[in-house]
Amino acid sequence: MKERKIKLLKELQETLKEWEVASVYRDAEAEKLPADILTCLFDEFGNDLGEVMGEFFFLPKIEGREEDALYFNCVLTLTEDLMEPMLPNLYEAVGILNYFLETGAFAVNKAGEMLVYRNSIAVPLEMSDEDALELIAENVAFSVNVSERFHDVLFRVCDGRMSMEEFRGLLPD
């Protein structure tokens, strides 16, 4: 199963290259990471044309348990520069926004410094590699789309350029 995960990540790396997004494959054993990971930098992201780091990986196998699917994860780090005064409005906006998202979630790390969008999917074991790669690439594209669509609004809420009332007005009833 590990070989299949590596193969799919390396094929995703080729897909990212076609999208003109450079990425780096990181080997779990060589770097003492919990899982192999593909990292990239999306430049010119969103309205402010900033940079966003993407990390793509499969959850590692749990010892003693049979794998029932490949659990693929996208984590897009939207900022690592949050400051304490921003957090109350950001927490409220993220909580409200997550209610409306079809899948995935915006989250702030425990230290209150980092805003990410996370999205995970289960890839059935019986799915062909070709179909699995298509599903994974669609998940990456979806995650980037959702993040780009909402990250600017979240930043405007947390730095005071948009009131919570204005933010709520953007969302469906």
C-alpha positions, 0 to 999 in steps of 0.5 A: 500500500505504501508503494501505491501512496508514493506512486499517487503522490509522484503522479500528483507532482506531475499534475502540479507540474502541468498546472505550472506549480513546482513541488517537492516530494519529501520521503518520510523515512529520510526526513523522519516525517510521519508520512511521505508528503508533497509540498508546493508553493502556490504563488499569486494566490487570491486577490492579494496575489500572495503565496500559499503553501500546499501540503498533500499526503496520505494518512499513515497506516495504523499499526495492527489495523487493516487499511480500508481506504487511502485517506488523502489530505490537502492542507493549504497554509494561508498565513502564519502571521496571525496576531492576537487582536485578529483572533476573536473575529477570525474565530467567529468568521471561520466558525460561521463559514465552516457551517456553509462549506460543502467539505473541508474546513478552515482552521486556526492552529493551537498557538493562534498563529496559522490559518489553514484550509484542510480537506480530506477524502477517502480513496477506495482501495479498489479504485484504479490508480488513474481514477484515484489520481483524477479524484485526488487532483480534483480534491486539490483543485477544489481545495485551492478554489475554496481557499482562494474564494474565502481567504481574502474575506477572512483576512478583511474580517480579522484586520477590521476592513470588513465587519462581521455584519458585512461578512454575514451578508455575503453568506446564504440565509 
